[in-house]
C-alpha cells in the first residue's frame, strides 16, 4: 500500500471514519469549522462525511471553495450527506424506510458486488437531488421501489429518475457523491452486511486509488452461529433457551418484573445512528406467550423466579385485561391497552393456551374458570361453521350482533385467524369436558380443511400450514379420528415441500393468493416476493413450528415429528442473534435469509418489517417450543389420556 494521506472532514466519529483510520495510517480527522485552517494540498484524497448528524452537512462558502479547488486539480473526493457539492444541490432529507437500493456499477466484481444486487439501508434518510445536467454521471447505487428479494435486472430506465440517486461518480470519476447517511452502516445494520462490506471496500479503494480492504476491520453488530461438528445439541439447546428467556429482561421489555406485563417488542425501524424503536404497547397475546416461556423455563430449570414472573404476567391478562362485569361481554380478553375494546380470537387463544398448559402440566385449576369464560365468549360470537370473523369490536357488539354472528357461517377458513382459537377450544375441552368447546372446534377445523389448501391466507401459504400443525395435532388428540390424523400428516407433508436444507421452511404462496401478498401491495405485507426465495418468516410462519411439531409428537408418539422438531431446532439455535446489543442478543428478527444466515428481507410492511423482534409471537413461541422439546419425555405422558373424563 502506498503511503498516501487521507483527509476526513466530519463532525463526529463514525464506522467509516474509524475503519479508514485503522486501514490507512495516513488518515487525519478535520472538523468542518477548521477546514480553512488546513492545507488540503498536503492530502492525496478527501472524504467529507456528513452522515453523523441528522441534518446534512452544509459547508461554508470558503470551505466549499477549498474542496471544489481540490476536485478541479483532479484529486479524488468522496462526499457523503452534504447539502451541496459538485454539480448538484438537494432538497431536504426524506425517509427511505420502504425503499431499497440497487447496485448499478459495472466494476464491483472483485468486491463481491454484481449489477442488480439489492441492499437495504433500514430506516435511513436521503437527500433527493434536483435534476441537473450530468454528462459524465455514472451511477453506483440507485433507490428503487421494486419487489424482489436479492437481485433485480438492471436497465437504462432504472436511472431516469435523478431524484432517486444514492451514490454516483461524476467529474470524470474524480468525485463520488453519496446522498444517504452511509457512514454508520455497521451500527445501523445495513443489510446484507456482506454486500455493504464490499461496497465499503469499493468506495475506499476508489478513494485511495488502490485496492484497500477495510472490511476486515469491521466488528459486526450481531452474528449467528451454525452448528460445528463438535457442538453438543443438548448443550446448545439449553444455551439457546436461556438466552431467549434472558432477552425479555435484558432488552428492557419486562415491566416491573412482569407485574405490569411486557412490551410488544423491538420495532423494525433502525435509525442511522443505530438506535432501534421499541414497541411499548402491552398486548394480551404477547403477555400470555411470554408467561408460557417463563413457565416452560421454570419446568426445565426449577428457577422459582421464572415461575413468579410467569404468574405475574398471566395475572395481567386475566385480572386486568379480561372483561368480568358486562354480561354480554363476560370473558372477553381485551387485545391491548391501546385497543381496549378489540378481541382477536387467535391472539386471545395465545393467552388461554399458556394457562391451560399450566393446568395440564401441574394439575392446577388456577384461572381455569377465567379461561372457560373466555372460551364461552368466543364461542358465542362464532359462526355456525365453527369459524369466527377476524375480530370483534365491543363498540358494535350488541346483543343483536352477537345473535347474528352465532346464527350464520363465519366463512373465515383461516389458520392465521382461527387455528389457535380452535386449538384453545380443544385444549379447554380436555381440561373441562365441555362438549360445546369440542363441537365448535371440530366444526371449525372441518371448515378449514374443506377449504385447504386454498384457505383464507393472510401472508403466505407457508404461514397457513405452520399455523395448522398445532390445532390438527390437538384435534386428533381429542377425537382419535383417523380422518383427523390424516389431516395432520397431510399438512405436515405438504409443508415439507418448502423445507430448506438448513432446517427452515421458506415462504411460499401458490398463486400469490394471500391477502397480504406483496403482489397485492397492502399496508401490511408478506416477506415473499417470489416463490423459491431463501426467506424464512420468524413472525408469521416458522415461529409456530417448534411447539406444533412437539405437540404433534406428544399426541401421536411418532418419531417423525420429533425428527422434524430436532432439525428445526438446530436451525432456530443457529439463527438466534448474538450481540453485545441487549436489544438483539438472544432474539430472532422477522426476516431471515437462510443462505446468508442474516436478517434481510422486503421492507414494505408498515409495522412489522425485517428487523422487528416480537416478545410474544416470535421469541416466546420459539423458546417455549424449544423447552418443550428439551422436556419431551417428561411431558409426553400428559397426552396419554384426557384430564376430564
C-alpha positions in Angstrom: 0.0 0.0 0.0 1.3 3.4 -0.9 1.8 5.9 1.9 -1.0 8.2 0.9 -2.7 10.7 3.2 -6.5 10.9 3.5 -8.3 13.9 5.0 -11.7 13.1 6.6 -13.9 16.1 7.2 -16.6 15.3 9.7 -18.3 16.5 12.9 -18.1 13.2 14.7 -16.6 9.7 14.6 -18.4 7.1 12.6 -18.0 3.5 11.4 -16.4 4.7 8.2 -14.0 7.2 9.7 -12.8 4.7 12.3 -12.3 2.0 9.6 -10.4 4.4 7.5 -8.1 5.3 10.4 -7.4 1.6 11.0 -6.8 0.7 7.4 -4.9 3.7 6.3 -2.3 5.1 8.7 -2.1 8.5 6.9 -5.6 9.5 7.8 -6.4 12.7 9.6 -9.8 13.9 11.0 -10.7 17.5 10.4 -13.7 19.3 11.9 -15.6 21.3 9.2 -15.1 24.6 11.1 -11.3 24.1 11.0 -11.2 23.3 7.3 -10.0 26.7 6.2 -7.0 26.4 8.6 -5.8 23.2 6.9 -3.7 22.9 3.8 -5.6 20.3 1.7 -2.8 20.2 -0.8 -1.0 18.0 1.8 -3.5 15.2 1.3 -3.9 12.8 -1.6 -7.7 12.3 -1.2 -10.5 13.8 0.8 -13.7 12.2 2.4 -16.4 14.6 3.6 -18.7 12.6 6.0 -21.9 14.5 6.9 -24.0 11.5 7.9 -23.0 11.5 11.6 -25.8 14.1 12.1 -29.5 14.2 11.2 -29.1 17.5 9.4 -26.9 17.2 6.3 -23.6 19.0 6.4 -23.5 22.4 4.8 -20.0 23.6 4.1 -19.5 27.3 4.5 -18.6 29.1 1.1 -14.9 29.4 1.8 -14.7 25.7 3.0 -16.6 24.6 0.0 -14.4 26.6 -2.4 -11.3 24.8 -0.9 -12.9 21.4 -1.6 -14.0 22.4 -5.1 -10.4 23.6 -5.8 -9.1 20.1 -4.9 -11.7 18.5 -7.2 -10.6 20.7 -10.1 -7.0 19.7 -9.6 -8.0 16.1 -10.2 -7.9 14.9 -6.6 -10.4 12.2 -5.6 -13.1 13.4 -3.2 -15.9 11.4 -1.6 -18.8 13.5 -0.4 -21.4 11.9 1.9 -24.7 13.5 3.0 -23.8 17.1 2.3 -26.3 19.8 1.2 -24.5 20.8 -2.0 -21.3 19.9 -3.8 -20.1 19.5 -7.3 -22.9 19.9 -9.9 -25.8 19.0 -7.7 -27.8 20.5 -4.9 -30.6 18.8 -2.9 -33.9 19.1 -1.2 -34.5 18.3 2.5 -33.9 14.8 3.9 -36.6 12.3 3.2 -37.1 8.8 4.7 -36.0 5.7 2.9 -38.0 3.2 5.1 -39.8 1.5 2.2 -37.2 1.9 -0.5 -34.3 -0.3 -1.5 -31.0 0.3 -3.1 -29.7 -1.5 -6.2 -26.0 -1.7 -7.1 -25.6 -0.3 -10.6 -21.8 -0.3 -11.0 -20.1 -2.3 -13.7 -16.8 -2.7 -11.7 -17.9 -4.3 -8.4 -16.9 -7.9 -9.1 -13.7 -8.0 -7.1 -15.7 -6.6 -4.1 -18.4 -9.3 -4.3 -20.9 -6.9 -5.9 -22.9 -7.6 -9.1 -25.2 -5.3 -11.1 -28.7 -5.7 -9.7 -27.7 -6.6 -6.2 -30.3 -5.2 -3.7 -29.2 -3.6 -0.5 -31.2 -2.2 2.5 -30.2 0.9 4.5 -33.0 0.4 7.1 -34.9 3.5 8.3 -32.4 5.9 6.8 -32.7 9.4 5.4 -31.5 10.5 1.9 -31.2 13.8 0.0 -33.2 13.8 -3.2 -31.2 15.6 -5.9 -32.8 18.2 -8.1 -32.4 17.4 -11.8 -29.4 18.8 -13.5 -27.1 18.1 -16.4 -24.7 15.3 -15.6 -23.0 14.4 -18.9 -20.4 12.2 -17.1 -22.7 10.8 -14.4 -22.1 7.1 -13.6 -24.5 5.5 -11.1 -23.3 3.2 -8.4 -26.4 2.9 -6.1 -29.9 3.8 -7.1 -33.1 3.8 -5.0 -35.9 1.7 -6.4 -39.4 0.5 -5.4 -39.4 -2.9 -7.0 -40.3 -6.2 -5.4 -37.5 -8.8 -5.3 -35.5 -10.4 -2.6 -31.8 -10.2 -3.5 -31.5 -9.1 -7.2 -33.3 -7.3 -10.0 -32.5 -6.9 -13.7 -30.7 -3.6 -14.3 -31.8 -1.5 -17.3 -31.3 2.1 -18.5 -34.8 3.0 -17.4 -33.7 2.5 -13.8 -31.6 5.6 -13.9 -34.1 8.0 -15.4 -35.4 9.5 -12.2 -32.5 11.6 -10.9 -34.2 12.2 -7.6 -33.6 8.6 -6.6 -29.8 8.7 -7.0 -27.9 7.5 -3.9 -24.3 7.0 -4.9 -22.6 8.0 -8.2 -19.5 9.2 -9.9 -19.1 12.4 -11.8 -16.3 14.8 -12.9 -14.6 12.1 -14.9 -14.8 9.7 -11.9 -12.9 12.1 -9.7 -15.9 12.9 -7.5 -18.0 10.3 -5.7 -21.3 11.7 -4.3 -23.4 9.8 -1.7 -26.8 11.3 -0.7 -27.6 8.9 2.1 -26.3 8.6 5.7 -23.9 5.8 5.0 -21.0 6.4 7.4 -22.5 4.4 10.3 -23.6 1.4 8.1 -22.4 -1.1 10.7 -24.2 0.3 13.7 -27.4 0.9 11.6 -27.2 -2.8 10.4 -27.4 -2.1 6.7 -28.0 -5.4 5.0 -26.9 -7.7 3.6 -23.8 -6.9 5.5 -21.6 -8.9 3.1 -22.6 -6.6 0.3 -22.2 -3.4 2.4 -18.7 -4.6 3.4 -17.9 -5.0 -0.3 -19.3 -1.5 -1.0 -17.2 0.0 1.8 -14.1 -1.6 0.2 -15.3 -0.4 -3.2 -15.6 3.2 -2.0 -12.3 3.3 -0.1 -10.4 1.6 -2.9 -11.7 4.2 -5.3 -10.8 7.0 -3.0 -7.3 5.6 -2.3 -6.7 4.7 -5.9 -5.5 1.3 -4.8 -7.2 -1.9 -3.6 -7.9 -1.4 0.1 -9.7 -3.9 2.4 -11.3 -2.1 5.3 -14.0 -4.7 5.8 -11.5 -6.9 7.7 -11.6 -4.3 10.5 -15.4 -4.4 10.9 -16.8 -5.8 14.1 -20.3 -6.9 13.2 -23.3 -5.5 15.1 -24.5 -9.1 15.5 -23.8 -12.6 14.4 -25.3 -16.1 14.1 -23.6 -19.4 14.8 -24.1 -22.5 12.8 -23.6 -25.9 14.4 -20.0 -27.2 14.3 -19.1 -30.8 14.3 -18.0 -30.8 18.0 -21.1 -29.0 19.2 -23.5 -30.8 21.6 -27.1 -30.4 20.5 -28.3 -30.6 24.1 -25.9 -28.0 25.4 -26.6 -25.6 22.5 -30.4 -26.2 23.1 -30.1 -25.3 26.8 -28.0 -22.2 26.0 -30.5 -21.0 23.4 -33.4 -21.4 25.7 -31.6 -19.5 28.5 -30.5 -16.7 26.1 -34.1 -16.4 24.8 -35.6 -16.2 28.3 -33.0 -13.7 29.4 -33.8 -11.5 26.4 -37.1 -10.3 27.7 -35.5 -8.7 30.7 -32.2 -7.7 29.1 -33.9 -6.0 26.2 -35.8 -3.8 28.7 -39.3 -5.1 27.8 -40.4 -6.7 31.1 -42.3 -4.1 33.0 -41.8 -4.2 36.8 -40.7 -7.8 36.7 -43.9 -8.8 34.9 -46.3 -7.1 37.3 -47.5 -4.7 34.6 -47.0 -7.1 31.7 -44.4 -7.0 28.9 -44.0 -4.6 25.9 -44.7 -5.9 22.5 -41.1 -5.9 21.3 -38.4 -4.2 19.4 -39.7 -2.3 16.3 -38.3 -2.7 12.8 -37.1 0.9 12.5 -33.3 1.1 12.9 -32.2 4.7 12.6 -28.9 6.0 11.0 -27.3 6.2 14.4 -28.1 2.6 15.1 -30.9 3.2 17.6 -34.0 1.0 17.2 -37.5 1.9 18.1 -39.4 0.0 20.8 -43.0 -1.2 20.6 -44.2 -0.2 24.1 -47.9 -1.4 24.0 -48.8 -4.2 26.4 -50.8 -6.8 24.4 -52.7 -9.8 25.8 -51.1 -12.2 23.3 -47.5 -11.2 23.9 -48.1 -11.1 27.7 -49.6 -14.6 27.6 -47.0 -16.1 25.4 -44.1 -14.7 27.5 -45.9 -16.1 30.5 -45.6 -19.5 28.8 -41.9 -19.1 28.0 -41.1 -18.3 31.6 -43.3 -21.2 32.8 -41.5 -23.6 30.5 -38.2 -22.3 31.7 -39.3 -22.9 35.3 -40.3 -26.5 34.4 -36.9 -27.1 32.7 -34.7 -25.4 35.3 -36.7 -25.2 38.5 -35.9 -21.5 38.7 -38.6 -20.1 41.1 -38.2 -16.6 39.7 -39.3 -17.8 36.3 -42.5 -19.2 37.8 -43.1 -15.9 39.7 -42.7 -13.8 36.5 -44.9 -16.2 34.6 -47.7 -15.9 37.3 -47.4 -12.1 37.3 -47.7 -11.9 33.5 -50.8 -14.2 33.3 -52.4 -12.1 36.1 -52.2 -9.1 33.9 -54.1 -11.0 31.2 -56.9 -12.3 33.4 -57.1 -9.8 36.3 -56.7 -6.6 34.2 -57.4 -7.3 30.5 -60.4 -9.6 30.9 -64.0 -8.2 30.9 -65.8 -9.5 34.0 -68.7 -7.1 34.6 -70.8 -6.6 31.5 -72.8 -9.8 30.9 -72.8 -9.9 27.1 -69.1 -9.4 27.1 -68.1 -11.6 30.1 -64.9 -13.4 29.5 -63.8 -11.2 26.6 -60.0 -10.7 26.6 -59.0 -7.2 25.6 -56.4 -7.0 22.9 -54.2 -4.3 24.5 -54.1 -1.1 26.5 -54.3 0.7 23.1 -57.2 -1.2 21.6 -59.2 -1.8 24.7 -62.4 -3.0 23.1 -61.0 -5.2 20.4 -60.8 -9.0 20.6 -58.8 -11.1 18.1 -59.7 -14.7 18.9 -56.3 -16.1 17.8 -54.5 -13.6 19.9 -56.8 -14.3 22.9 -56.0 -18.0 22.4 -52.4 -17.3 23.0 -53.4 -16.2 26.5 -55.5 -19.2 27.0 -53.2 -21.9 25.7 -50.3 -21.0 28.1 -52.6 -21.0 31.1 -54.4 -24.2 30.1 -51.0 -25.9 29.6 -50.0 -24.8 33.1 -53.2 -26.5 34.3 -52.4 -29.6 32.3 -48.8 -30.0 33.4 -49.3 -29.1 37.1 -52.9 -30.3 37.9 -53.8 -26.8 39.0 -57.1 -25.1 38.2 -55.7 -21.5 38.5 -57.6 -19.2 36.2 -59.4 -22.2 34.7 -62.7 -20.6 35.3 -61.5 -17.4 33.6 -60.3 -19.5 30.6 -63.7 -21.1 30.4 -65.4 -17.7 30.4 -63.1 -16.5 27.7 -63.9 -19.6 25.5 -67.6 -19.2 26.1 -67.4 -15.6 24.9 -65.5 -16.6 21.8 -68.0 -19.4 21.0 -70.9 -17.1 21.5 -69.5 -14.9 18.7 -68.5 -17.8 16.4 -70.4 -18.7 13.2 -72.4 -21.8 12.6 -69.4 -23.3 10.6 -67.1 -23.1 13.6 -65.1 -20.1 12.3 -65.1 -16.6 13.8 -64.7 -13.3 11.9 -61.2 -11.7 12.1 -62.0 -9.7 15.2 -64.9 -8.1 17.2 -65.2 -4.6 18.5 -67.2 -4.0 21.7 -68.4 -0.7 20.3 -70.6 -2.7 17.8 -71.1 -5.9 19.7 -74.7 -5.5 20.7 -76.9 -8.4 21.8 -78.4 -8.4 18.4 -75.0 -8.5 16.7 -73.9 -11.4 18.9 -77.0 -13.4 17.9 -76.3 -12.6 14.2 -72.7 -13.8 14.4 -73.8 -17.0 16.0 -76.7 -17.7 13.5 -74.7 -17.6 10.2 -71.5 -19.0 8.9 -68.3 -17.1 9.8 -67.0 -18.0 6.3 -63.4 -17.5 7.6 -61.4 -20.7 7.0 -58.1 -19.2 8.0 -55.4 -20.9 10.0 -54.0 -17.4 10.8 -57.2 -16.1 12.4 -58.9 -19.3 13.7 -56.3 -22.0 14.0 -55.0 -21.3 17.5 -58.5 -20.3 18.6 -59.8 -23.7 17.7 -56.7 -25.3 19.4 -57.6 -23.5 22.6 -61.1 -24.9 22.4 -59.7 -28.4 22.1 -57.3 -28.0 25.0 -60.1 -26.3 27.0 -62.3 -29.4 26.3 -59.6 -31.7 27.5 -59.5 -29.9 30.8 -63.2 -29.1 31.4 -65.1 -31.7 29.4 -67.4 -29.0 28.0 -68.8 -30.6 24.8 -69.6 -27.2 23.2 -65.9 -26.5 23.0 -65.2 -29.8 21.2 -68.2 -29.4 18.9 -67.2 -25.9 17.8 -63.6 -26.8 17.3 -64.3 -30.0 15.2 -66.8 -28.0 13.1 -64.3 -25.2 12.6 -61.4 -27.4 11.7 -63.5 -29.3 9.2 -64.4 -25.9 7.6 -60.8 -25.0 7.3 -59.7 -28.4 6.0 -62.6 -28.4 3.5 -61.0 -25.3 2.0 -57.4 -26.4 2.4 -55.0 -25.7 0.7 -56.9 -22.7 -0.5 -57.7 -21.3 2.9 -58.0 -17.6 3.6 -54.3 -16.9 3.6 -53.1 -13.8 5.3 -49.4 -13.6 4.4 -48.5 -16.9 2.7 -49.4 -20.5 2.1 -46.4 -21.4 4.3 -47.9 -19.4 7.2 -51.2 -21.3 6.9 -49.6 -24.7 7.0 -47.4 -23.7 10.0 -50.5 -22.4 11.9 -52.4 -25.6 11.3 -50.0 -28.1 12.8 -50.9 -27.4 16.5 -54.7 -27.4 16.1 -54.6 -30.5 13.9 -52.5 -32.4 16.5 -54.9 -31.5 19.3 -57.9 -32.3 17.1 -56.6 -35.9 16.7 -55.8 -36.0 20.5 -59.4 -35.1 21.3 -61.2 -37.2 18.7 -58.8 -40.1 17.9 -60.4 -40.0 14.5 -58.3 -41.4 11.6 -59.5 -38.7 9.2 -58.2 -36.0 11.6 -54.9 -37.9 11.9 -54.7 -38.0 8.1 -55.3 -34.2 8.0 -52.3 -33.7 10.4 -50.0 -35.8 8.3 -51.2 -34.2 5.0 -50.4 -30.7 6.1 -47.1 -31.7 7.7 -46.0 -33.5 4.5 -47.2 -30.6 2.3 -45.1 -28.3 4.5 -42.0 -30.4 3.6 -42.2 -29.1 0.1 -40.9 -25.8 1.3 -38.4 -27.2 3.7 -34.8 -25.9 3.1 -31.7 -27.9 3.8 -30.9 -25.5 6.7 -34.0 -26.9 8.5 -36.0 -23.8 7.9 -39.3 -23.6 6.0 -39.3 -21.0 3.2 -42.1 -18.6 2.4 -44.3 -19.8 -0.4 -47.7 -18.8 -1.8 -49.1 -20.8 -4.7 -50.8 -18.4 -7.0 -49.9 -15.5 -4.7 -53.4 -15.6 -3.2 -52.6 -14.3 0.3 -54.4 -11.1 1.5 -51.1 -9.5 2.5 -49.1 -10.8 -0.5 -46.7 -8.2 -1.9 -48.4 -8.8 -5.2 -51.5 -7.1 -3.6 -49.4 -4.2 -2.2 -51.2 -3.8 1.1 -50.1 -1.8 4.1 -49.0 -4.9 6.0 -47.3 -7.4 3.7 -45.6 -10.7 3.3 -41.9 -11.1 3.1 -42.4 -13.1 -0.1 -41.6 -11.6 -3.4 -41.2 -14.8 -5.5 -41.7 -18.4 -4.6 -38.4 -20.0 -4.1 -36.6 -17.1 -2.4 -34.5 -18.3 0.5 -36.5 -16.3 3.1 -37.9 -17.5 6.4 -40.5 -15.6 8.4 -40.0 -15.7 12.2 -43.1 -13.7 12.9 -45.8 -15.4 10.9 -44.6 -18.8 9.9 -41.6 -20.8 11.3 -42.1 -19.4 14.8 -45.2 -21.6 15.3 -43.5 -24.9 14.4 -41.3 -25.8 17.4 -44.5 -26.0 19.5 -46.5 -27.5 16.7 -44.1 -30.3 15.9 -43.5 -31.1 19.5 -47.2 -31.2 20.4 -47.8 -33.5 17.4 -45.1 -35.8 18.7 -46.8 -35.8 22.2 -50.1 -36.7 20.6 -49.0 -39.3 18.0 -45.9 -40.7 19.6 -44.4 -40.7 16.1 -40.7 -40.1 16.0 -41.2 -38.5 12.6 -42.4 -35.3 14.4 -39.5 -35.5 16.9 -37.1 -35.6 13.9 -38.8 -32.6 12.3 -38.6 -30.7 15.6 -34.9 -31.5 16.1 -34.0 -30.4 12.6 -35.9 -27.2 13.0 -34.5 -26.6 16.5 -31.0 -26.8 15.1 -31.9 -24.1 12.6 -33.5 -21.9 15.3 -30.5 -22.2 17.5 -28.2 -21.4 14.6 -30.3 -18.4 13.6 -30.5 -16.9 17.1 -28.9 -13.4 17.3 -25.7 -13.0 19.2 -24.7 -9.4 20.0 -23.3 -7.0 22.6 -26.5 -5.1 22.0 -29.0 -6.2 24.6 -32.0 -5.5 22.3 -30.7 -8.2 20.0 -28.9 -10.8 22.0 -31.0 -14.0 22.3 -33.7 -12.8 20.0 -34.9 -13.7 16.5 -35.9 -11.0 14.0 -38.7 -11.4 11.5 -36.9 -11.7 8.1 -34.1 -14.2 7.8 -32.2 -15.2 4.7 -31.4 -18.8 5.3 -28.5 -18.8 2.9 -26.9 -15.6 4.0 -27.8 -16.5 7.7 -28.6 -12.8 8.1 -31.5 -10.6 8.8 -32.6 -9.4 5.4 -35.9 -9.2 3.6 -38.5 -7.0 1.9 -39.0 -3.8 3.9 -42.5 -2.9 2.8 -44.6 -3.9 5.8 -45.7 -0.7 7.6 -45.5 -2.0 11.1 -43.6 -5.3 11.2 -40.7 -5.2 8.8 -37.5 -7.3 8.6 -35.9 -6.2 12.0 -39.0 -6.4 14.3 -38.4 -8.8 17.2 -41.7 -9.6 18.9 -41.7 -10.6 22.6 -44.7 -12.9 22.1 -45.2 -14.1 18.6 -41.5 -14.8 18.0 -39.2 -15.1 21.0 -41.7 -16.6 23.4 -43.1 -19.1 20.9 -39.7 -20.3 19.9 -38.3 -20.5 23.4 -41.4 -22.4 24.6 -41.2 -24.9 21.7 -37.5 -25.5 22.3 -38.1 -26.0 26.0 -41.0 -28.5 25.3 -38.6 -30.5 23.2 -35.9 -30.4 25.9 -38.5 -31.9 28.3 -40.2 -34.2 25.7 -40.1 -37.5 27.6 -41.2 -35.7 30.8 -44.2 -34.0 29.2 -45.3 -36.8 26.8 -47.3 -38.8 29.5 -49.7 -35.9 29.9 -51.2 -36.8 26.5 -52.0 -40.4 27.2 -55.5 -39.6 28.4 -57.9 -36.7 29.0 -57.7 -34.9 32.3 -61.5 -34.7 32.4 -63.3 -38.0 31.5 
